[in-house]
Amino acid sequence: MLILDKELCISCGVCEESCPFGAITMQDGYPVIGDTCTLCGTCVDSCSVGALSISVEKVEQSDLDEWRGVAVYCEYYRGELNPVSLELLGEGRRLADMRGVELNALLFGSRFSGELDGVAEELIAHGADRVYVVAAEALSTFREDLYCRVTVALLRRYKPEIVLAGATAIGRAFIPAVAVTMHAGLTADCTSLDLRESDGVLLQTRPAFGGNIMATIVCENTRPQMATVRPRVMKALDRDDTRAGEVIVLEAGELVPEEGGLDSRVEVLESVAGVSGAVNIQEAKVLVAGGRGLENAEGFELLAELAELLDGKISASRAVVDAGWIPYPHQVGQTGKTVAPKIYIACGISGAVQHVAGMQSAETIVAINRDENAPIFNIADYGIVGNLSEVLPVLLARVKELS
Ligand SMILES: Cc1cc2nc3c(=O)[nH]c(=O)nc-3n(C[C@H](O)[C@H](O)[C@H](O)COP(=O)(O)OP(=O)(O)OC[C@H]3O[C@@H](n4cnc5c(N)ncnc54)[C@H](O)[C@@H]3O)c2cc1C
């Protein structure tokens, strides 16, 4: 918080003028700090007599050593296990092995026998040592408050030092509430995770400042250390049915007997399933991506033809989505989707960091660009320097010939 030392203040009003957020007003000769203060520190720097300072209250937990193990919230909803759960188990396994601890999966569903049959085993086959299953009819519909309460109860009981969850619609909706309730730090949309060599603290890396830098964030004073990761960023382990693990089924009512039990403030009136036939570029093995170099929306017609021949889909940069050439579900990048196809053919895409953040995990990257210095060539496995209007027809003809 911002602290004023009235003894030192000379009522000059410079802090009021310097505040970029208009959060300071002079009243009775002293600065009064309003709600819009972001603790940016501009006023502190501007105060020539040192009357203003920022105090950062460090919350330090006394039981840090009691928190052990890695837990992954595995998203199972409407009869489907979200693939990001398996990807996170793969990464969680790596971290747990480095730490010499167990990897536990948290799984919610309506009924253990029947609905969740086989799901816990699948999680074990993908790396989990133990699966905590919470089954209750109330959990069959996603409701933030309920999912949050159950997750918090599990974390308080089993005390994992690291918690991972998918940055999906569901994960984004309730994991922040879990972090706030636990008084824990949370880093959203991590692109890589690691452990600090000296003390095993989780290093959580994600793009910051519009993707211009990669920031590594640590939450060293509180537990659990929580991170969300977008789908397709981490790699799932191959299924191994010889892996052994334990399944523990918990009675939801017993887990959250107090603080509202299984009641929810949310009443679900209607559920609308996703639009059928909606494009899902994240599942495609081949993506033919178009950028501003296509010059207009019609440019995508050739790309669609190429994508069809290669049994792939078309994707795009944000520039062309913003231009209205193609709808948003095709966008790849920091504010679009993260993809990891076998082949990514970038046509007329410059390779801005925000785009690359969403496709750099592709197995093979082919770039076509008329500018030999385009940054996309820095990450491309194969580069073609040339005009799309000349290169694409030749490429199409050759693919047709071969297929
Ligand atoms: C906060 C933030 C989030 C963002 N999120 C995303 C995101 O999720 N995804 C994303 O893509 N961008 C994102 N951006 C935008 C990003 O910074 C770039 O502006 C964008 O990726 C550029 O798109 P582009 O490569 O299609 O266009 P340009 O940068 O204009 O590049 C066009 C390329 O085409 C080449 N070219 C032109 N004509 C031809 C031709 N005839 N033949 C061959 N090559 C040709 C040019 O040499 C050039 O390299 C974000 C930006 C910000 C600030």
The ligand as an SDF file (V2000), in Angstrom:
LIG
                    3D

 53 58  0  0  0  0  0  0  0  0999 V2000
   -1.1480   -8.1120  -27.1930 C   0  0  0  0  0  0  0  0  0  0  0  0
   -1.0100   -8.6410  -28.5950 C   0  0  0  0  0  0  0  0  0  0  0  0
   -1.4760   -9.8960  -28.8730 C   0  0  0  0  0  0  0  0  0  0  0  0
   -1.3420  -10.4030  -30.1750 C   0  0  0  0  0  0  0  0  0  0  0  0
   -1.8020  -11.6600  -30.4330 N   0  0  0  0  0  0  0  0  0  0  0  0
   -1.5720  -12.1930  -31.6630 C   0  0  0  0  0  0  0  0  0  0  0  0
   -1.9560  -13.5390  -31.9530 C   0  0  0  0  0  0  0  0  0  0  0  0
   -2.5610  -14.2450  -31.1370 O   0  0  0  0  0  0  0  0  0  0  0  0
   -1.6870  -14.0080  -33.1870 N   0  0  0  0  0  0  0  0  0  0  0  0
   -1.0380  -13.2760  -34.1540 C   0  0  0  0  0  0  0  0  0  0  0  0
   -0.8280  -13.7730  -35.2640 O   0  0  0  0  0  0  0  0  0  0  0  0
   -0.7010  -11.9980  -33.9010 N   0  0  0  0  0  0  0  0  0  0  0  0
   -0.9640  -11.4420  -32.6900 C   0  0  0  0  0  0  0  0  0  0  0  0
   -0.6250  -10.1410  -32.4750 N   0  0  0  0  0  0  0  0  0  0  0  0
   -0.2270   -9.3050  -33.6150 C   0  0  0  0  0  0  0  0  0  0  0  0
    1.2350   -9.5000  -34.0240 C   0  0  0  0  0  0  0  0  0  0  0  0
    2.0400   -8.6180  -33.2950 O   0  0  0  0  0  0  0  0  0  0  0  0
    1.4190   -9.2020  -35.5230 C   0  0  0  0  0  0  0  0  0  0  0  0
    0.9530   -7.9050  -35.7690 O   0  0  0  0  0  0  0  0  0  0  0  0
    0.6940  -10.1710  -36.4450 C   0  0  0  0  0  0  0  0  0  0  0  0
    1.0170  -11.4920  -36.1220 O   0  0  0  0  0  0  0  0  0  0  0  0
    1.1230   -9.8780  -37.8750 C   0  0  0  0  0  0  0  0  0  0  0  0
    0.4100  -10.6770  -38.7520 O   0  0  0  0  0  0  0  0  0  0  0  0
    1.0170  -11.0550  -40.1830 P   0  0  0  0  0  0  0  0  0  0  0  0
    2.3120  -11.7460  -39.9960 O   0  0  0  0  0  0  0  0  0  0  0  0
   -0.0590  -11.7290  -40.9330 O   0  0  0  0  0  0  0  0  0  0  0  0
    1.2030   -9.6120  -40.8640 O   0  0  0  0  0  0  0  0  0  0  0  0
    2.4950   -8.7760  -41.1400 P   0  0  0  0  0  0  0  0  0  0  0  0
    3.3080   -8.5750  -39.9460 O   0  0  0  0  0  0  0  0  0  0  0  0
    2.0350   -7.5700  -41.8780 O   0  0  0  0  0  0  0  0  0  0  0  0
    3.3610   -9.6880  -42.1220 O   0  0  0  0  0  0  0  0  0  0  0  0
    3.0120   -9.9980  -43.4300 C   0  0  0  0  0  0  0  0  0  0  0  0
    4.1750  -10.7760  -44.0210 C   0  0  0  0  0  0  0  0  0  0  0  0
    3.8300  -11.1900  -45.3140 O   0  0  0  0  0  0  0  0  0  0  0  0
    4.9350  -11.0010  -46.1810 C   0  0  0  0  0  0  0  0  0  0  0  0
    4.3800  -10.7720  -47.5050 N   0  0  0  0  0  0  0  0  0  0  0  0
    3.6610   -9.7010  -47.9490 C   0  0  0  0  0  0  0  0  0  0  0  0
    3.2540   -9.9020  -49.2060 N   0  0  0  0  0  0  0  0  0  0  0  0
    3.7280  -11.1150  -49.5660 C   0  0  0  0  0  0  0  0  0  0  0  0
    3.6490  -11.8720  -50.7650 C   0  0  0  0  0  0  0  0  0  0  0  0
    2.9610  -11.4260  -51.8260 N   0  0  0  0  0  0  0  0  0  0  0  0
    4.2640  -13.0620  -50.8120 N   0  0  0  0  0  0  0  0  0  0  0  0
    4.9660  -13.5440  -49.7620 C   0  0  0  0  0  0  0  0  0  0  0  0
    5.0700  -12.8610  -48.5980 N   0  0  0  0  0  0  0  0  0  0  0  0
    4.4530  -11.6640  -48.5200 C   0  0  0  0  0  0  0  0  0  0  0  0
    5.6650   -9.8140  -45.6370 C   0  0  0  0  0  0  0  0  0  0  0  0
    7.0310   -9.8620  -45.9940 O   0  0  0  0  0  0  0  0  0  0  0  0
    5.4480   -9.9830  -44.1340 C   0  0  0  0  0  0  0  0  0  0  0  0
    6.5270  -10.7010  -43.5490 O   0  0  0  0  0  0  0  0  0  0  0  0
   -0.7540   -9.6240  -31.1890 C   0  0  0  0  0  0  0  0  0  0  0  0
   -0.2850   -8.3420  -30.8860 C   0  0  0  0  0  0  0  0  0  0  0  0
   -0.3970   -7.8540  -29.6110 C   0  0  0  0  0  0  0  0  0  0  0  0
    0.1160   -6.4890  -29.3000 C   0  0  0  0  0  0  0  0  0  0  0  0
  1  2  1  0
  2  3  1  0
  2 52  2  0
  3  4  2  0
  4  5  1  0
  4 50  1  0
  5  6  2  0
  6  7  1  0
  6 13  1  0
  7  8  2  0
  7  9  1  0
  9 10  1  0
 10 11  2  0
 10 12  1  0
 12 13  2  0
 13 14  1  0
 14 15  1  0
 14 50  1  0
 15 16  1  0
 16 17  1  0
 16 18  1  0
 18 19  1  0
 18 20  1  0
 20 21  1  0
 20 22  1  0
 22 23  1  0
 23 24  1  0
 24 25  2  0
 24 26  1  0
 24 27  1  0
 27 28  1  0
 28 29  2  0
 28 30  1  0
 28 31  1  0
 31 32  1  0
 32 33  1  0
 33 34  1  0
 33 48  1  0
 34 35  1  0
 35 36  1  0
 35 46  1  0
 36 37  1  0
 36 45  1  0
 37 38  2  0
 38 39  1  0
 39 40  1  0
 39 45  2  0
 40 41  1  0
 40 42  2  0
 42 43  1  0
 43 44  2  0
 44 45  1  0
 46 47  1  0
 46 48  1  0
 48 49  1  0
 50 51  2  0
 51 52  1  0
 52 53  1  0
M  END
$$$$
